[in-house]
Amino acid sequence: MPYPAEPPNPFLEEARRPLQDWLRHQQLVTTNEAWAQVERTRPDLMAARYYPRADREALVRHMRWLAWGFVVDDEFDDGPAGRDPQQCRAAIGELFGAITGGPAREPYSRALADLWQETVRGRSKEWNRIHLYDFCTVLWAYHTETIGRMTGSQFTSLAEYIPFRCQSVAILFYGADHAEAALGIDLPDFVRHLPALAAIRQLVCEHIGLLNDIFSLAKDRALNNSNAVDIVMAERDCDQSTAIDHINALLTQKINDIAAHEAALADQLIAADADGPTQEQAAACVTAYKSLIRGNHDWHFEVGRYTTPEAIHNGVPLYTQDLFTRL
């Protein structure tokens, strides 16, 4: 990992208790097993790693986003909705309605509605449009995974899998989009669509998704989820260690590709006639994206979610709460 390690955000400890209070108030965590999963996941530490330079208010907001995201993600991935397309679609509809003016009938959708309004307030219409698009992409990735489990279909090549993994890892939404908000930056729309910046955002997603697959391998196998390591083993007819080495080599290549696109971005900003402050903001965003990669790397080595076995018995994780069963 060539990016230098950074200390977690200095407001980490100060913001942990408000996060726990918020989770209780929103009724997002309802069982002892679910609370244990939150402690094993440490979304507070993830936010502090992802956004080491955010102010306290922004850090608390992004802690809430990541905590909400992990609770809901575990329900879609590991709970009944991940094996029931109708329930999955009902949950997606509930969540989409909560952010588009519809009724928010459940604790998880009411929490989303509050978070959404707090986050989009004061942001540009262009940022809000991308924010909405990236969130909807995350939601429908859950449905794709559910259909895959029901049909037994699996990705047969890494080239096919990686674009989908960029959607399912959700880092465009929780990481790249929110990095602008955490820094108080709102890039002009033309900058977000410069080829080099778009490529960097994609590479960040690929790196974070593939690294997570290495750490999630045992859990994914237990729950019949797609994983890059197994795909490489089948595609290249190799053992697990060789497959992991191959993915690690890809991770290194993605870091090198980010550096190449970063150099190209400077030229593209000049060609697009971006003024000095805009160029500085774009550079700050790229620095923030690197913090996402470095923070994600460090967080995986620090939390029980990946350093101790998952609570899975007979294919059913104890931490799921059946949040969607009333839909």
Secondary structure, DSSP 4 states (H G I P E B T S, - for coil): --SPP-PPPTTHHHHHHHHHHHHHHTT---SHHHHHHHHHH-HHHHHHHH-TT--HHHHHHHHHHHHHHHHHHHHHHHSGGGG-HHHHHHHHHHHHHHHTTS---SHHHHHHHHHHHHHHTT--HHHHHHHHHHHHHHHHHHHHHHHHHHHT-----HHHHHHHHHHHT-HIIIIIIHHHHHHT----HHHHTSHHHHHHHHHHHHHHHHHHHHHTHHHHHHTT---HHHHHHHHHT--HHHHHHHHHHHHHHHHHHHHHHHHHHHHHHHHTT--HHHHHHHHHHHHHHHHHHHHHHHHHHHSHHHHS---EETTEETT---TTTT-
